[in-house]
Amino acid sequence: MDMKLEVVVVPVSDVDRAKRFYQTLEWRLDADFTTAEGLRVVQVTPPGSSASVIFGAGLSAAAPGSVEGLHLVVRDIEAARAELVERGVAVSAVFHDAGGVFHRAGTEGRVPGPDPERRSYASFASFSDPDGNGWVLQEITTRLPGR
């Protein structure tokens, strides 16, 4: 049975501020509705993604800013980073991990610059939304077999 990830809930403290931020990234606004019970759902989708992000009021008991490690796959890490910087987003410098496998939590093991061999899956940059939810850009140019 196929199972496809379609929606990720991101806890935020200020729905309108989060909406403005994600629209600054030029993510498509799919929905913004409020019910009489005070539930508000905003859904946005990154360009080229089949999965969306929702945030709002009454959606999650998680603390705003508590989500980390959300990955956005890009073909060119430096171009993607430059585009976000151009939109006013504070993005880390491009980095790779000292161990060469995958980045670690926080900034431990970060080595400046893209992976020296420019291997797929090995170059990263990171940024956070206004609440501190953490996003990672990951460069993938060639997928592993079966992916």
Residue pairs with C-beta under 8 A, 6 or more apart in sequence:
4 50
4 51
5 51
6 50
6 51
6 52
7 43
7 51
7 52
7 53
7 54
8 51
8 52
8 53
8 54
8 67
8 70
9 53
9 54
9 55
9 59
9 60
9 62
10 18
10 53
10 54
10 55
10 67
10 70
10 129
10 133
11 55
11 59
11 60
11 62
11 63
11 64
11 65
11 66
11 67
11 131
11 133
12 18
12 55
12 56
12 64
12 65
12 129
12 130
12 131
12 133
13 64
13 65
13 131
14 130
14 131
15 40
15 42
15 55
15 56
15 57
17 130
18 42
18 55
18 129
18 130
18 131
19 29
19 32
19 42
19 44
19 55
21 129
21 130
22 44
22 53
22 129
23 29
23 44
24 87
24 88
24 89
25 46
25 84
25 87
25 89
26 47
26 87
27 44
27 45
27 46
27 47
27 53
28 44
28 45
28 47
29 42
29 43
29 44
30 43
30 44
30 45
30 52
31 41
31 42
31 43
31 54
32 40
32 41
32 42
32 43
33 40
33 41
34 40
34 41
34 57
37 58
38 57
38 58
39 56
39 57
39 58
39 59
40 56
40 57
40 58
41 54
41 56
41 59
42 54
42 55
42 56
43 52
43 53
43 54
44 52
44 53
44 54
45 51
45 52
45 53
46 53
46 72
49 72
64 131
64 132
64 133
65 128
65 129
65 131
65 132
65 133
66 132
66 133
67 133
67 134
68 105
68 133
68 134
69 105
69 134
69 136
70 133
70 134
70 135
70 136
71 135
71 136
71 137
71 138
72 80
72 135
72 136
72 137
72 138
73 138
73 139
73 140
74 80
74 137
74 138
74 139
74 140
75 139
75 140
75 141
76 139
77 94
77 114
77 123
77 124
77 125
77 137
77 138
77 139
78 94
78 114
80 125
80 137
80 139
81 91
81 94
81 125
81 137
84 91
84 127
84 137
85 91
89 127
90 127
90 128
91 125
91 126
91 127
91 137
92 125
92 126
92 127
93 112
93 113
93 125
94 112
94 113
94 114
94 123
94 124
94 125
95 103
95 110
95 111
95 112
95 113
95 114
95 123
95 124
95 125
96 103
96 110
96 111
96 113
96 114
96 115
96 116
96 122
96 123
96 124
97 103
97 104
97 109
97 110
97 111
97 122
97 124
98 109
98 110
98 111
99 109
100 115
100 122
102 121
103 109
103 110
103 124
103 136
114 122
114 123
114 139
115 122
115 123
115 139
118 139
118 141
120 139
120 140
120 141
120 142
120 143
120 144
121 138
121 139
121 140
121 144
122 139
123 138
123 139
124 136
124 137
124 138
124 139
125 136
125 137
126 134
126 135
126 136
126 137
127 134
127 135
127 137
128 134
128 135
129 135
